Amino acid sequence: MQKNLLNVLFPNFCNGCDALLLKNESVICTKCLHQLPFTQHHQIESTEIDKKFYGLLPYESAASLLYFNKKGITQNLIHNLKYKNRQEVGTFLGNLYCNENEKNTILDKIDYIIPVPLHQKRLQERGYNQVLTFCKAIEENTKIETLEKVLIKTKNLKSVTDKTKENRLAQNKDVFSIQHPEKIEGKHLLLIDDVFTTGATIEACAREILKIKDTKISILTIAYSQS
């Protein structure tokens, strides 16, 4: 009774389509759940990410959970997670990733999870790193520890989503650095970001990590942009 009254006073809406959630639904509605555009990257020998990174980086695996299209469900989920403080979206998607990839052996080989960091100023403005709840959900499911303070962002850059990969790479030069390198020496790290667009941010982070002796990386993003 009390829960029903709260639902009337403070209704919950789907993070995918803004429809009113039913009492047995959480985070997204059943319709959106069934329409999520899964990439199935862990079941594909050569993915779009592999093609973009071919010859650029030594990495063990690279995958995204969902496809990202303008005005689609994934864009709404990422927008609510990133800008509306709907951090339960990250938890939901992290749990979904683990459920969808129960038979994936990649996670069995990972030593630590590394989230792509925000600059301290941006972190203070937003109040949270949008990929952290996704990372923490995977940690909860797998017991793989998330290291939040090893990879750091040293420069606060403006958004460059409208620029080419070459311009983004140039702007990302010397933006990231490693603290406490001894923690990750000889380890296999899962580098996680929200959306793979050009790959410039992931590449810049990966290059810093790979400077540390005997490190290996795998790459995971919540979404892969097809636009």
C-alpha positions as CSV (number, residue, x, y, z in Angstrom):
1,M,0.0,0.0,0.0
2,Q,2.8,2.4,1.0
3,K,4.8,1.6,-2.1
4,N,1.7,2.2,-4.4
5,L,1.1,5.5,-2.7
6,L,4.7,6.6,-3.3
7,N,4.4,5.6,-6.9
8,V,1.4,7.9,-7.2
9,L,3.1,10.8,-5.5
10,F,6.6,10.2,-7.0
11,P,6.1,8.3,-10.2
12,N,9.1,6.6,-11.8
13,F,9.7,6.9,-15.5
14,C,11.6,4.7,-17.9
15,N,15.1,5.9,-18.6
16,G,14.8,4.6,-22.2
17,C,11.5,6.2,-23.4
18,D,10.1,8.2,-20.5
19,A,7.0,6.0,-20.2
20,L,5.6,5.5,-16.7
21,L,7.1,2.4,-15.1
22,L,4.8,-0.2,-13.8
23,K,5.2,-1.5,-10.2
24,N,7.2,-4.5,-11.3
25,E,9.5,-2.5,-13.6
26,S,12.8,-0.8,-12.6
27,V,15.0,1.7,-14.4
28,I,13.6,0.8,-17.9
29,C,10.3,-0.5,-19.0
30,T,9.8,-4.0,-20.4
31,K,9.3,-2.8,-23.9
32,C,12.7,-0.9,-23.9
33,L,14.4,-3.9,-22.3
34,H,13.3,-6.1,-25.2
35,Q,14.4,-3.5,-27.7
36,L,17.9,-2.9,-26.4
37,P,20.4,-3.0,-29.3
38,F,23.0,-5.5,-28.0
39,T,26.2,-5.6,-30.0
40,Q,27.0,-9.3,-29.3
41,H,30.7,-8.2,-29.6
42,H,31.9,-11.1,-27.4
43,Q,30.5,-13.5,-29.9
44,I,32.1,-11.9,-32.9
45,E,35.6,-12.6,-34.1
46,S,36.2,-9.1,-35.5
47,T,34.1,-6.2,-34.2
48,E,33.9,-2.5,-35.3
49,I,36.3,-1.6,-32.5
50,D,38.8,-4.2,-33.7
51,K,38.7,-2.6,-37.1
52,K,39.2,0.9,-35.7
53,F,42.1,-0.1,-33.5
54,Y,43.8,-2.5,-36.0
55,G,47.6,-2.0,-35.8
56,L,47.3,0.9,-33.3
57,L,47.3,-0.8,-29.9
58,P,48.3,-4.2,-28.4
59,Y,45.1,-5.3,-26.5
60,E,43.5,-8.6,-25.5
61,S,39.9,-7.9,-26.3
62,A,37.6,-4.9,-27.1
63,A,33.8,-4.8,-26.8
64,S,30.7,-2.6,-26.3
65,L,27.5,-3.7,-24.6
66,L,25.0,-1.7,-26.8
67,Y,24.8,0.1,-30.0
68,F,24.3,3.9,-29.7
69,N,22.1,5.7,-32.3
70,K,20.8,9.2,-32.2
71,K,17.3,9.4,-30.6
72,G,17.5,5.8,-29.6
73,I,17.1,4.0,-26.3
74,T,20.8,3.8,-25.6
75,Q,21.2,7.5,-26.1
76,N,18.5,8.2,-23.6
77,L,20.0,5.8,-21.1
78,I,23.5,7.4,-21.5
79,H,22.0,10.9,-21.3
80,N,20.2,10.2,-18.1
81,L,23.2,8.5,-16.6
82,K,25.6,11.2,-17.6
83,Y,23.7,14.4,-17.1
84,K,20.6,13.6,-15.0
85,N,22.4,11.8,-12.1
86,R,20.4,8.6,-12.8
87,Q,23.3,6.5,-11.5
88,E,21.0,3.5,-11.2
89,V,21.2,3.3,-15.0
90,G,24.9,2.5,-14.7
91,T,24.2,-0.2,-12.1
92,F,21.5,-1.7,-14.2
93,L,23.7,-1.8,-17.3
94,G,26.6,-3.2,-15.4
95,N,24.4,-6.1,-14.1
96,L,23.0,-6.5,-17.6
97,Y,26.5,-6.8,-19.1
98,C,27.4,-9.6,-16.6
99,N,24.1,-11.4,-17.2
100,E,24.5,-11.3,-20.9
101,N,28.1,-12.5,-20.8
102,E,28.0,-15.2,-18.2
103,K,30.0,-17.5,-20.4
104,N,32.5,-14.9,-21.5
105,T,35.9,-16.0,-20.3
106,I,37.5,-12.6,-20.8
107,L,36.5,-11.4,-17.3
108,D,38.2,-14.5,-15.8
109,K,41.5,-13.1,-16.9
110,I,41.1,-9.5,-15.6
111,D,43.0,-8.4,-12.5
112,Y,41.6,-4.9,-12.1
113,I,38.9,-2.6,-13.6
114,I,40.1,0.9,-14.6
115,P,37.4,3.6,-15.3
116,V,38.2,6.4,-17.8
117,P,38.6,9.3,-15.4
118,L,37.1,12.8,-15.3
119,H,39.2,15.8,-14.5
120,Q,38.9,16.8,-10.8
121,K,37.1,20.1,-11.8
122,R,34.6,18.3,-14.0
123,L,34.1,15.6,-11.3
124,Q,33.3,18.4,-8.7
125,E,30.8,20.0,-11.2
126,R,29.0,16.8,-12.0
127,G,29.4,15.2,-8.7
128,Y,30.2,11.7,-10.0
129,N,31.9,9.8,-12.8
130,Q,29.2,8.4,-15.0
131,V,31.0,5.1,-15.7
132,L,31.7,4.3,-12.1
133,T,28.4,2.6,-11.2
134,F,28.8,0.5,-14.3
135,C,32.2,-0.5,-13.1
136,K,31.0,-1.1,-9.6
137,A,28.2,-3.4,-10.8
138,I,30.7,-5.5,-12.7
139,E,32.9,-5.5,-9.5
140,E,30.0,-6.7,-7.4
141,N,29.2,-9.5,-9.9
142,T,32.8,-10.7,-10.5
143,K,34.7,-9.5,-7.4
144,I,37.2,-7.8,-9.7
145,E,38.4,-4.6,-7.9
146,T,37.8,-1.2,-9.5
147,L,40.9,1.1,-9.2
148,E,39.6,4.7,-9.2
149,K,42.9,6.6,-8.5
150,V,45.5,4.9,-10.8
151,L,44.5,6.5,-14.1
152,I,43.9,10.2,-13.7
153,K,43.0,13.1,-16.0
154,T,45.4,16.0,-15.6
155,K,43.9,18.5,-18.0
156,N,40.3,19.7,-18.1
157,L,39.4,19.8,-21.8
158,K,36.2,21.0,-23.5
159,S,34.1,18.5,-25.3
160,V,35.4,17.7,-28.8
161,T,32.7,15.3,-30.0
162,D,32.5,17.2,-33.3
163,K,36.2,16.8,-34.2
164,T,38.0,14.2,-36.1
165,K,39.9,11.4,-34.4
166,E,43.2,13.0,-35.3
167,N,42.2,16.3,-33.6
168,R,40.9,14.5,-30.6
169,L,44.1,12.5,-30.3
170,A,46.1,15.6,-30.5
171,Q,44.0,17.3,-27.8
172,N,44.2,14.2,-25.6
173,K,48.0,14.1,-25.7
174,D,49.5,14.2,-22.2
175,V,46.0,14.5,-20.7
176,F,46.1,11.3,-18.8
177,S,48.7,9.9,-16.4
178,I,49.3,7.0,-14.0
179,Q,49.6,7.2,-10.3
180,H,50.9,4.3,-8.2
181,P,52.2,2.3,-11.2
182,E,53.3,-0.5,-9.0
183,K,49.7,-1.4,-8.4
184,I,49.2,-2.4,-12.1
185,E,52.6,-3.7,-13.1
186,G,52.2,-7.1,-14.7
187,K,48.4,-6.9,-14.5
188,H,45.6,-7.4,-17.0
189,L,43.3,-4.4,-16.8
190,L,39.8,-3.8,-18.1
191,L,39.6,-0.2,-19.3
192,I,36.0,1.1,-19.2
193,D,34.3,4.1,-20.8
194,D,30.7,5.1,-21.6
195,V,30.6,5.6,-25.4
196,F,33.1,4.6,-28.0
197,T,32.9,7.2,-30.8
198,T,36.3,7.7,-32.5
199,G,38.3,5.7,-29.9
200,A,40.6,8.7,-29.2
201,T,40.0,8.8,-25.5
202,I,40.3,5.1,-25.0
203,E,43.5,5.1,-27.1
204,A,45.1,7.9,-25.1
205,C,44.3,6.1,-21.8
206,A,45.5,2.8,-23.1
207,R,48.8,4.2,-24.2
208,E,49.5,5.5,-20.7
209,I,48.6,2.2,-19.1
210,L,50.8,0.3,-21.5
211,K,53.8,2.3,-20.5
212,I,53.8,0.3,-17.2
213,K,55.9,-2.8,-17.4
214,D,54.1,-6.0,-18.5
215,T,50.6,-4.6,-18.4
216,K,47.8,-5.9,-20.6
217,I,44.5,-4.2,-21.4
218,S,41.1,-5.2,-22.5
219,I,38.6,-2.5,-23.5
220,L,34.9,-2.3,-22.7
221,T,32.4,0.5,-23.3
222,I,28.7,0.7,-22.4
223,A,27.9,1.7,-26.0
224,Y,29.4,1.9,-29.5
225,S,28.3,4.9,-31.6
226,Q,27.2,4.0,-35.1
227,S,26.9,7.7,-36.2
